Amino acid sequence: MTKLLLALGLAAASLPLAAQDAPAAAPTTLPQLSIDQVTSLRCGVAFGMVAKEQAEGDERAAAYPAMDPRGREFFVRTMAGLMDAHDLTREQANGLTYATLQTMQQEGREAREAMMPSCLMLLDASGL
């Protein structure tokens, strides 16, 4: 329960991820994630990036369904699951999220847009 509450706080503070600075204590070693975990994490971060763009009035982001609240809840559940599965602290979860964000920013918007159809299917399959 405590980890779920921490994940909720993490999500509330970091949904517009691109606007956040690097966490103060990013972990030096990130956990080994399964392909399902990596996919959910990347989709959760993508939802946050799109939500930020939607809030800023970006026309390309507006083409997607509203990411708040469904995308936010997807991110919360993903982070809670990762924290429980890998016994992560909030700082470690922040570091994992930030590392994923950096990678996705380097890959560029086109790469994120290419993965969004699959992410939206994952969101729908989640029942949120």
N, CA, C and O of each residue as an XYZ file, in Angstrom:
512
protein
N       0.819     -1.194      0.000
C       0.000      0.000      0.000
C       0.861      1.256      0.000
O       0.556      2.224     -0.697
N       1.940      1.239      0.785
C       2.823      2.392      0.859
C       3.427      2.688     -0.507
O       3.514      3.844     -0.923
N       3.843      1.630     -1.203
C       4.437      1.841     -2.522
C       3.409      2.388     -3.506
O       3.752      3.198     -4.367
N       2.163      1.962     -3.392
C       1.129      2.493     -4.258
C       0.949      3.985     -3.998
O       0.822      4.771     -4.937
N       0.939      4.374     -2.733
C       0.818      5.798     -2.414
C       2.009      6.586     -2.929
O       1.849      7.707     -3.413
N       3.203      6.012     -2.829
C       4.383      6.677     -3.378
C       4.277      6.816     -4.885
O       4.641      7.848     -5.449
N       3.778      5.773     -5.536
C       3.621      5.828     -6.984
C       2.594      6.892     -7.376
O       2.767      7.591     -8.374
N       1.531      7.008     -6.591
C       0.543      8.045     -6.866
C       1.175      9.427     -6.766
O       0.930     10.291     -7.607
N       1.986      9.629     -5.740
C       2.687     10.908     -5.593
C       3.648     11.145     -6.729
O       3.769     12.264     -7.227
N       4.334     10.095     -7.142
C       5.264     10.196     -8.263
C       4.526     10.593     -9.532
O       4.971     11.470    -10.272
N       3.414      9.951     -9.772
C       2.664     10.260    -10.991
C       2.109     11.673    -10.953
O       2.153     12.386    -11.955
N       1.597     12.077     -9.823
C       1.047     13.427     -9.714
C       2.120     14.475     -9.952
O       1.856     15.527    -10.534
N       3.319     14.183     -9.503
C       4.405     15.152     -9.638
C       5.076     15.099    -10.993
O       5.752     16.051    -11.383
N       4.902     13.995    -11.729
C       5.738     13.847    -12.916
C       4.996     13.567    -14.205
O       5.646     13.232    -15.195
N       3.701     13.679    -14.260
C       3.026     13.405    -15.530
C       3.527     14.309    -16.636
O       3.824     13.810    -17.722
N       3.641     15.628    -16.422
C       4.265     16.428    -17.471
C       5.785     16.277    -17.361
O       6.496     17.214    -16.998
N       6.262     15.069    -17.685
C       7.647     14.696    -17.440
C       8.664     15.593    -18.111
O       9.712     15.869    -17.527
N       8.398     16.043    -19.281
C       9.395     16.826    -20.007
C       9.715     18.133    -19.291
O      10.750     18.744    -19.557
N       8.854     18.562    -18.401
C       9.093     19.812    -17.692
C       9.902     19.612    -16.418
O      10.300     20.582    -15.772
N      10.147     18.348    -16.055
C      10.847     18.064    -14.812
C      12.353     18.075    -15.014
O      12.843     17.770    -16.102
N      13.088     18.427    -13.961
C      14.537     18.320    -13.952
C      14.916     16.900    -13.575
O      14.075     16.118    -13.131
N      16.185     16.572    -13.755
C      16.674     15.257    -13.375
C      16.512     15.070    -11.878
O      16.690     16.015    -11.109
N      16.174     13.851    -11.458
C      16.071     13.613    -10.028
C      17.425     13.809     -9.369
O      18.465     13.565     -9.979
N      17.403     14.248     -8.123
C      18.649     14.545     -7.412
C      19.520     13.319     -7.242
O      20.745     13.421     -7.304
N      18.915     12.163     -7.029
C      19.697     10.963     -6.774
C      19.285      9.846     -7.721
O      18.719      8.843     -7.287
N      19.561     10.011     -9.001
C      19.238      8.974     -9.971
C      20.092      7.746     -9.676
O      21.284      7.873     -9.397
N      19.494      6.566     -9.735
C      20.265      5.374     -9.430
C      21.329      5.122    -10.492
O      21.136      5.434    -11.667
N      22.442      4.558    -10.067
C      23.497      4.250    -11.017
C      23.235      2.915    -11.698
O      23.704      2.679    -12.811
N      22.487      2.044    -11.032
C      22.151      0.747    -11.605
C      20.640      0.635    -11.676
O      19.953      0.717    -10.658
N      20.132      0.449    -12.873
C      18.691      0.305    -13.045
C      18.341     -1.171    -13.058
O      19.155     -1.990    -13.483
N      17.147     -1.530    -12.602
C      16.765     -2.941    -12.568
C      16.602     -3.509    -13.979
O      16.313     -2.782    -14.930
N      16.791     -4.810    -14.087
C      16.554     -5.501    -15.355
C      15.050     -5.698    -15.486
O      14.436     -6.383    -14.667
N      14.461     -5.103    -16.507
C      13.018     -5.168    -16.702
C      12.672     -6.167    -17.789
O      13.439     -6.373    -18.730
N      11.507     -6.786    -17.648
C      10.988     -7.664    -18.697
C      10.525     -6.802    -19.866
O      10.378     -5.588    -19.724
N      10.299     -7.413    -21.000
C       9.819     -6.677    -22.183
C       8.461     -6.044    -21.890
O       8.181     -4.936    -22.348
N       7.615     -6.744    -21.129
C       6.307     -6.176    -20.764
C       6.475     -4.938    -19.885
O       5.768     -3.946    -20.061
N       7.407     -5.000    -18.945
C       7.646     -3.866    -18.065
C       8.229     -2.681    -18.831
O       7.828     -1.538    -18.611
N       9.168     -2.951    -19.722
C       9.767     -1.882    -20.538
C       8.693     -1.231    -21.401
O       8.627     -0.006    -21.510
N       7.866     -2.051    -22.005
C       6.803     -1.526    -22.872
C       5.830     -0.663    -22.079
O       5.475      0.433    -22.514
N       5.400     -1.147    -20.928
C       4.470     -0.366    -20.100
C       5.107      0.929    -19.623
O       4.458      1.975    -19.616
N       6.370      0.868    -19.226
C       7.067      2.071    -18.781
C       7.184      3.080    -19.913
O       6.888      4.260    -19.726
N       7.610      2.627    -21.080
C       7.756      3.538    -22.222
C       6.402      4.135    -22.619
O       6.316      5.318    -22.947
N       5.358      3.322    -22.589
C       4.027      3.845    -22.921
C       3.561      4.847    -21.861
O       2.999      5.887    -22.205
N       3.783      4.551    -20.598
C       3.409      5.484    -19.537
C       4.118      6.821    -19.684
O       3.510      7.876    -19.507
N       5.411      6.775    -20.009
C       6.168      8.012    -20.227
C       5.652      8.723    -21.477
O       5.524      9.947    -21.485
N       5.358      7.972    -22.517
C       4.814      8.579    -23.742
C       3.488      9.273    -23.447
O       3.234     10.365    -23.956
N       2.645      8.653    -22.634
C       1.372      9.276    -22.269
C       1.615     10.596    -21.537
O       0.898     11.572    -21.758
N       2.613     10.625    -20.677
C       2.951     11.861    -19.975
C       3.438     12.942    -20.924
O       3.074     14.109    -20.786
N       4.259     12.553    -21.887
C       4.769     13.515    -22.865
C       3.629     14.081    -23.707
O       3.575     15.284    -23.961
N       2.723     13.210    -24.135
C       1.579     13.653    -24.936
C       0.657     14.533    -24.090
O       0.143     15.538    -24.581
N       0.446     14.167    -22.830
C      -0.408     14.979    -21.947
C       0.148     16.389    -21.818
O      -0.608     17.359    -21.862
N       1.452     16.509    -21.660
C       2.082     17.826    -21.558
C       1.854     18.608    -22.843
O       1.488     19.783    -22.797
N       2.062     17.977    -23.971
C       1.849     18.645    -25.260
C       0.386     19.027    -25.439
O       0.089     20.105    -25.954
N      -0.528     18.162    -25.024
C      -1.947     18.487    -25.110
C      -2.276     19.704    -24.261
O      -3.033     20.574    -24.692
N      -1.720     19.773    -23.069
C      -1.963     20.917    -22.182
C      -1.407     22.208    -22.765
O      -1.910     23.293    -22.475
N      -0.372     22.090    -23.583
C       0.234     23.261    -24.225
C      -0.452     23.625    -25.542
O      -0.069     24.600    -26.189
N      -1.473     22.844    -25.946
C      -2.218     23.145    -27.157
C      -1.579     22.634    -28.442
O      -1.920     23.108    -29.525
N      -0.674     21.691    -28.346
C      -0.001     21.129    -29.517
C      -1.014     20.406    -30.410
O      -1.740     19.526    -29.946
N      -1.058     20.779    -31.684
C      -2.042     20.203    -32.608
C      -1.820     18.721    -32.854
O      -2.783     17.959    -32.935
N      -0.565     18.298    -32.974
C      -0.284     16.878    -33.210
C      -0.701     16.042    -32.012
O      -1.225     14.941    -32.180
N      -0.479     16.543    -30.817
C      -0.867     15.806    -29.608
C      -2.383     15.774    -29.446
O      -2.932     14.830    -28.878
N      -3.049     16.794    -29.940
C      -4.503     16.860    -29.823
C      -5.189     15.764    -30.638
O      -6.361     15.463    -30.409
N      -4.469     15.167    -31.584
C      -5.040     14.097    -32.395
C      -5.239     12.810    -31.582
O      -6.003     11.932    -31.983
N      -4.554     12.707    -30.449
C      -4.694     11.533    -29.583
C      -5.819     11.761    -28.593
O      -6.187     12.901    -28.312
N      -6.371     10.663    -28.058
C      -7.356     10.832    -26.984
C      -6.711     11.564    -25.807
O      -5.493     11.521    -25.637
N      -7.520     12.226    -25.008
C      -7.006     12.926    -23.833
C      -6.261     11.929    -22.940
O      -6.770     10.852    -22.631
N      -5.072     12.301    -22.541
C      -4.235     11.409    -21.736
C      -4.516     11.508    -20.246
O      -4.051     10.668    -19.476
N      -5.252     12.499    -19.834
C      -5.606     12.632    -18.435
C      -7.116     12.440    -18.335
O      -7.854     13.201    -18.961
N      -7.604     11.478    -17.593
C      -6.971     10.752    -16.501
C      -6.452      9.353    -16.860
O      -5.677      8.784    -16.092
N      -6.853      8.787    -17.994
C      -6.502      7.391    -18.287
C      -4.999      7.174    -18.393
O      -4.478      6.217    -17.820
N      -4.294      8.035    -19.107
C      -2.854      7.887    -19.251
C      -2.141      8.046    -17.923
O      -1.168      7.345    -17.643
N      -2.623      8.968    -17.106
C      -2.051      9.182    -15.770
C      -2.221      7.913    -14.924
O      -1.272      7.469    -14.278
N      -3.400      7.343    -14.926
C      -3.659      6.138    -14.137
C      -2.821      4.961    -14.647
O      -2.338      4.152    -13.855
N      -2.653      4.867    -15.949
C      -1.802      3.819    -16.522
C      -0.379      3.972    -15.987
O       0.246      2.991    -15.583
N       0.124      5.195    -15.987
C       1.460      5.466    -15.480
C       1.563      5.109    -13.993
O       2.537      4.483    -13.575
N       0.579      5.496    -13.206
C       0.562      5.204    -11.765
C       0.632      3.701    -11.537
O       1.433      3.227    -10.731
N      -0.196      2.963    -12.235
C      -0.228      1.509    -12.041
C       1.070      0.856    -12.513
O       1.566     -0.081    -11.888
N       1.607      1.353    -13.604
C       2.877      0.822    -14.094
C       3.976      1.048    -13.069
O       4.726      0.125    -12.751
N       4.078      2.262    -12.551
C       5.135      2.566    -11.583
C       4.936      1.795    -10.286
O       5.911      1.327     -9.698
N       3.704      1.652     -9.830
C       3.439      0.874     -8.615
C       3.870     -0.575     -8.823
O       4.470     -1.182     -7.936
N       3.563     -1.125     -9.991
C       3.966     -2.491    -10.293
C       5.472     -2.652    -10.340
O       6.010     -3.638     -9.835
N       6.163     -1.684    -10.947
C       7.622     -1.745    -11.011
C       8.249     -1.596     -9.626
O       9.219     -2.278     -9.295
N       7.690     -0.706     -8.834
C       8.219     -0.514     -7.482
C       8.065     -1.785     -6.649
O       8.973     -2.162     -5.907
N       6.924     -2.437     -6.772
C       6.695     -3.680     -6.029
C       7.554     -4.821     -6.570
O       8.161     -5.560     -5.795
N       7.608     -4.968     -7.881
C       8.336     -6.083     -8.491
C       9.840     -6.009     -8.251
O      10.508     -7.037     -8.142
N      10.370     -4.791     -8.170
C      11.823     -4.618     -8.055
C      12.241     -3.963     -6.744
O      13.400     -3.584     -6.579
N      11.294     -3.827     -5.808
C      11.560     -3.232     -4.504
C      12.282     -1.891     -4.651
O      13.312     -1.649     -4.021
N      11.715     -1.024     -5.500
C      12.326      0.276     -5.775
C      11.872      1.325     -4.776
O      10.731      1.308     -4.316
N      12.766      2.228     -4.448
C      12.402      3.409     -3.681
C      11.802      4.434     -4.629
O      11.849      4.270     -5.848
N      11.248      5.476     -4.069
C      10.695      6.545     -4.906
C      11.802      7.175     -5.757
O      11.589      7.474     -6.932
N      12.968      7.373     -5.171
C      14.084      7.965     -5.915
C      14.522      7.062     -7.066
O      14.827      7.544     -8.157
N      14.551      5.762     -6.823
C      14.915      4.830     -7.890
C      13.861      4.829     -8.995
O      14.198      4.781    -10.178
N      12.596      4.881     -8.612
C      11.522      4.931     -9.605
C      11.613      6.225    -10.412
O      11.427      6.212    -11.628
N      11.899      7.345     -9.739
C      12.096      8.613    -10.445
C      13.255      8.502    -11.428
O      13.163      8.977    -12.560
N      14.345      7.875    -10.995
C      15.505      7.708    -11.861
C      15.190      6.858    -13.071
O      15.630      7.160    -14.180
N      14.433      5.801    -12.867
C      14.036      4.932    -13.975
C      13.154      5.685    -14.959
O      13.322      5.569    -16.173
N      12.220      6.450    -14.432
C      11.343      7.260    -15.281
C      12.145      8.297    -16.053
O      11.937      8.485    -17.251
N      13.060      8.966    -15.366
C      13.859     10.000    -16.019
C      14.766      9.405    -17.100
O      14.916      9.989    -18.173
N      15.364      8.256    -16.824
C      16.217      7.604    -17.825
C      15.402      7.241    -19.067
O      15.870      7.392    -20.196
N      14.191      6.766    -18.846
C      13.310      6.422    -19.970
C      12.931      7.674    -20.746
O      12.924      7.663    -21.977
N      12.619      8.743    -20.044
C      12.285     10.010    -20.683
C      13.447     10.506    -21.539
O      13.246     10.913    -22.683
N      14.654     10.473    -20.994
C      15.822     10.928    -21.755
C      15.991     10.121    -23.029
O      16.222     10.684    -24.100
N      15.877      8.811    -22.918
C      16.015      7.938    -24.090
C      14.968      8.282    -25.137
O      15.279      8.388    -26.323
N      13.732      8.455    -24.699
C      12.659      8.741    -25.642
C      12.814     10.125    -26.275
O      12.477     10.309    -27.445
N      13.316     11.092    -25.520
C      13.561     12.413    -26.103
C      14.657     12.328    -27.162
O      14.571     12.995    -28.194
N      15.685     11.515    -26.920
C      16.754     11.344    -27.896
C      16.247     10.643    -29.143
O      16.687     10.953    -30.251
N      15.341      9.714    -28.979
C      14.780      8.990    -30.124
C      13.938      9.912    -31.003
O      13.828      9.693    -32.210
N      13.356     10.920    -30.413
C      12.581     11.905    -31.164
C      11.097     11.633    -31.194
O      10.621     10.541    -30.884
N      10.394     12.665    -31.579
C       8.927     12.624    -31.590
C       8.381     11.597    -32.575
O       7.374     10.946    -32.298
N       9.034     11.450    -33.714
C       8.545     10.502    -34.717
C       8.570      9.075    -34.177
O       7.656      8.295    -34.443
N       9.610      8.733    -33.422
C       9.689      7.394    -32.830
C       8.553      7.192    -31.831
O       7.936      6.128    -31.785
N       8.283      8.229    -31.028
C       7.183      8.127    -30.066
C       5.855      8.000    -30.793
O       5.010      7.197    -30.397
N       5.663      8.768    -31.834
C       4.403      8.689    -32.571
C       4.227      7.326    -33.236
O       3.102      6.851    -33.392
N       5.327      6.699    -33.626
C       5.243      5.374    -34.231
C       4.788      4.319    -33.214
O       4.133      3.342    -33.578
N       5.134      4.521    -31.953
C       4.742      3.541    -30.941
C       3.372      3.821    -30.330
O       2.801      2.945    -29.680
N       2.839      5.022    -30.525
C       1.578      5.400    -29.878
C       0.392      4.496    -30.245
O      -0.413      4.208    -29.359
N       0.234      4.039    -31.469
C      -0.909      3.144    -31.729
C      -0.870      1.891    -30.854
O      -1.903      1.469    -30.332
N       0.302      1.299    -30.690
C       0.424      0.118    -29.836
C       0.190      0.491    -28.375
O      -0.439     -0.267    -27.637
N       0.683      1.634    -27.956
C       0.468      2.087    -26.579
C      -1.006      2.333    -26.305
O      -1.508      2.006    -25.230
N      -1.690      2.905    -27.270
C      -3.130      3.155    -27.088
C      -3.900      1.838    -27.002
O      -4.884      1.738    -26.270
N      -3.450      0.826    -27.751
C      -4.074     -0.504    -27.652
C      -3.817     -1.095    -26.260
O      -4.702     -1.714    -25.669
N      -2.605     -0.901    -25.748
C      -2.264     -1.372    -24.398
C      -3.112     -0.651    -23.349
O      -3.575     -1.265    -22.389
N      -3.308      0.643    -23.538
C      -4.148      1.421    -22.630
C      -5.580      0.890    -22.648
O      -6.186      0.699    -21.594
N      -6.118      0.654    -23.839
C      -7.468      0.112    -23.945
C      -7.561     -1.270    -23.303
O      -8.537     -1.572    -22.616
N      -6.546     -2.111    -23.525
C      -6.537     -3.468    -22.971
C      -6.438     -3.446    -21.445
O      -6.848     -4.401    -20.785
N      -5.902     -2.377    -20.887
C      -5.758     -2.276    -19.428
C      -7.098     -2.096    -18.733
O      -7.212     -2.306    -17.525
N      -8.103     -1.712    -19.492
C      -9.429     -1.495    -18.908
C      -9.625     -0.136    -18.283
O     -10.651      0.122    -17.654
N      -8.655      0.731    -18.451
C      -8.770      2.082    -17.874
C      -9.604      2.974    -18.775
O      -9.814      4.146    -18.460
